[in-house]
Amino acid sequence: VDTFSLSEKGTEQPEPSLGPGTVISESLDPSLQSPRPSLKDAAPEDQHTENIQVTLPLENHLEGKVGFKTYKNYFTAHADWSVIIFLILVNIAAQVAYVLQDWWLVFWARVQSGLYFGAFLKGDEDVVFVLNWYLGAYSGLTVSTILFGITRSLLIFYVLVNSSQTLHSKMLETILKAPVLFFNRNP
């Protein structure tokens, strides 16, 4: 608000200078005015204050990469650091189980090819026992890969959904508690 021109009596209100990045907003209809005291109430002798013009800067926005701080604030909006560390450990365990499963299959194939080409001379019972042991280990790794994968997916879903809900609730609460002037300036 140009307070200098409001304090001068009998002179015309000068036009505000328009520079780049400014928006001009005129006052609302008197029927839509807030019941709070305003500049009109403060200066009743000055009748030309009805058309007060407010010069507002345009909103700033950032361009480029999203910083680590934004991710940290998003993940920690609902989850504690202990949950985030557990999430990281489950991700690592799921990836290790996935890689171990592939590595075990390659190892088993090498042992199997050695059995067929006579490198290992064992009885039939020993060969069946060894192959059953390899199959059991591979099955265990497969089950652990599935369990860690499901746990990882559910935990990530839980953390992200709850963080989103928490951030949305905070933003909504902030907007609802904003003064009416905020909505007059930001249509």
C-alpha positions as CSV (number, residue, x, y, z in Angstrom):
1,V,0.0,0.0,0.0
2,D,1.3,3.4,-0.9
3,T,1.0,5.1,2.5
4,F,2.6,8.3,1.4
5,S,-0.2,9.1,-1.0
6,L,-2.8,8.2,1.6
7,S,-1.5,10.7,4.0
8,E,-1.6,13.6,1.5
9,K,-5.0,15.3,1.6
10,G,-6.5,17.0,-1.4
11,T,-4.1,15.5,-3.9
12,E,-4.8,12.9,-6.4
13,Q,-3.5,9.4,-5.7
14,P,-0.5,8.8,-8.0
15,E,-0.3,5.7,-10.2
16,P,2.1,3.1,-8.8
17,S,5.1,2.5,-10.9
18,L,4.8,-0.8,-12.7
19,G,8.0,-2.7,-13.0
20,P,8.6,-6.2,-14.2
21,G,7.3,-8.9,-11.9
22,T,4.5,-6.9,-10.2
23,V,0.8,-7.5,-10.0
24,I,-1.8,-4.9,-9.2
25,S,-4.8,-5.9,-7.1
26,E,-7.7,-3.5,-6.4
27,S,-9.8,-3.6,-3.3
28,L,-12.9,-5.7,-3.1
29,D,-16.4,-4.6,-3.2
30,P,-17.5,-3.1,0.2
31,S,-20.0,-5.9,0.7
32,L,-17.2,-8.5,0.5
33,Q,-14.9,-6.7,2.9
34,S,-13.7,-8.3,6.1
35,P,-15.2,-7.2,9.4
36,R,-11.7,-6.4,10.6
37,P,-10.6,-2.8,10.8
38,S,-8.8,-1.7,7.6
39,L,-7.1,1.4,6.3
40,K,-10.5,2.9,5.5
41,D,-11.3,2.7,9.2
42,A,-8.0,4.2,10.2
43,A,-8.4,7.3,7.9
44,P,-12.1,8.1,7.7
45,E,-11.4,11.7,6.6
46,D,-9.8,10.4,3.4
47,Q,-12.6,9.2,1.1
48,H,-10.5,8.2,-1.9
49,T,-9.0,5.2,0.0
50,E,-11.7,2.9,-1.4
51,N,-9.6,2.2,-4.5
52,I,-6.4,1.2,-2.7
53,Q,-4.0,-0.5,-5.1
54,V,-1.6,-3.1,-3.8
55,T,1.6,-3.9,-5.7
56,L,2.5,-7.5,-5.2
57,P,5.7,-9.3,-6.4
58,L,5.1,-12.4,-8.5
59,E,5.8,-15.7,-6.7
60,N,9.3,-17.1,-7.1
61,H,9.9,-20.7,-8.2
62,L,12.9,-22.9,-8.3
63,E,14.2,-24.7,-11.4
64,G,16.7,-27.5,-11.6
65,K,17.5,-30.5,-9.5
66,V,15.6,-31.5,-6.3
67,G,18.0,-31.3,-3.4
68,F,18.7,-33.9,-0.7
69,K,17.0,-31.7,1.9
70,T,13.7,-32.0,0.1
71,Y,13.9,-35.8,0.1
72,K,14.9,-35.9,3.7
73,N,12.0,-33.7,4.7
74,Y,9.6,-35.8,2.6
75,F,10.8,-39.2,4.1
76,T,11.0,-37.9,7.7
77,A,7.6,-36.2,7.6
78,H,6.0,-39.2,9.2
79,A,8.7,-41.8,9.7
80,D,11.4,-41.8,12.4
81,W,15.0,-42.3,11.5
82,S,14.8,-45.8,12.9
83,V,12.1,-46.7,10.3
84,I,14.2,-45.2,7.5
85,I,17.3,-47.1,8.6
86,F,15.3,-50.3,8.8
87,L,13.9,-49.5,5.3
88,I,17.5,-49.1,4.0
89,L,18.6,-52.4,5.6
90,V,15.6,-54.2,4.1
91,N,16.5,-52.8,0.7
92,I,20.1,-53.9,1.0
93,A,19.0,-57.4,2.3
94,A,16.5,-57.8,-0.6
95,Q,19.2,-56.9,-3.1
96,V,21.8,-59.2,-1.5
97,A,19.3,-62.1,-1.5
98,Y,18.5,-61.4,-5.2
99,V,22.2,-61.4,-6.1
100,L,23.0,-64.5,-3.9
101,Q,20.2,-66.4,-5.7
102,D,21.8,-65.8,-9.1
103,W,25.3,-66.5,-7.7
104,W,24.1,-69.8,-6.1
105,L,22.6,-70.9,-9.4
106,V,25.9,-70.4,-11.2
107,F,27.8,-72.2,-8.4
108,W,25.3,-75.1,-8.5
109,A,25.6,-75.3,-12.3
110,R,29.4,-75.6,-12.1
111,V,29.1,-78.4,-9.5
112,Q,26.5,-80.1,-11.6
113,S,28.7,-80.0,-14.7
114,G,31.6,-81.4,-12.7
115,L,29.4,-84.3,-11.6
116,Y,28.4,-85.1,-15.2
117,F,31.9,-85.0,-16.6
118,G,33.4,-87.2,-14.0
119,A,35.4,-84.7,-12.0
120,F,33.7,-85.9,-8.8
121,L,33.6,-89.6,-8.3
122,K,31.0,-90.3,-5.7
123,G,28.2,-92.8,-5.3
124,D,24.7,-92.2,-6.4
125,E,23.5,-91.5,-2.9
126,D,26.0,-88.8,-2.3
127,V,25.2,-87.1,-5.6
128,V,21.5,-87.1,-4.8
129,F,22.2,-85.7,-1.3
130,V,24.5,-83.0,-2.7
131,L,21.9,-82.0,-5.4
132,N,19.1,-82.0,-2.9
133,W,21.2,-79.7,-0.6
134,Y,21.9,-77.3,-3.5
135,L,18.2,-77.3,-4.4
136,G,17.2,-76.6,-0.8
137,A,19.6,-73.7,-0.6
138,Y,18.4,-72.3,-3.9
139,S,14.8,-72.6,-2.7
140,G,15.6,-70.9,0.6
141,L,17.3,-68.0,-1.3
142,T,14.3,-67.8,-3.6
143,V,11.8,-67.6,-0.7
144,S,14.0,-65.0,1.1
145,T,14.2,-62.9,-2.1
146,I,10.4,-63.0,-2.3
147,L,9.9,-62.2,1.4
148,F,12.4,-59.3,1.4
149,G,10.9,-58.0,-1.8
150,I,7.4,-57.9,-0.4
151,T,8.6,-56.4,2.9
152,R,10.5,-53.7,1.0
153,S,7.5,-52.8,-1.2
154,L,5.1,-52.7,1.7
155,L,7.4,-50.7,3.9
156,I,8.2,-48.2,1.2
157,F,4.4,-47.9,0.5
158,Y,3.7,-47.3,4.2
159,V,6.4,-44.7,4.6
160,L,5.5,-42.8,1.4
161,V,1.8,-42.7,1.9
162,N,2.0,-41.7,5.5
163,S,4.5,-39.0,4.7
164,S,2.3,-37.7,1.9
165,Q,-0.7,-37.6,4.3
166,T,1.3,-35.8,7.0
167,L,2.5,-33.2,4.5
168,H,-0.9,-32.7,3.0
169,S,-2.5,-32.2,6.5
170,K,0.2,-29.7,7.5
171,M,-0.4,-27.7,4.2
172,L,-4.1,-27.8,4.6
173,E,-3.9,-26.7,8.2
174,T,-1.6,-23.8,7.3
175,I,-3.9,-22.6,4.5
176,L,-7.0,-22.8,6.8
177,K,-5.2,-20.7,9.4
178,A,-4.0,-18.1,7.0
179,P,-5.4,-14.6,7.4
180,V,-8.0,-13.4,4.9
181,L,-5.5,-11.0,3.5
182,F,-3.6,-13.9,2.1
183,F,-6.6,-15.0,0.0
184,N,-7.2,-11.4,-1.2
185,R,-3.6,-11.2,-2.4
186,N,-3.5,-14.7,-3.9
187,P,-6.7,-15.4,-5.8
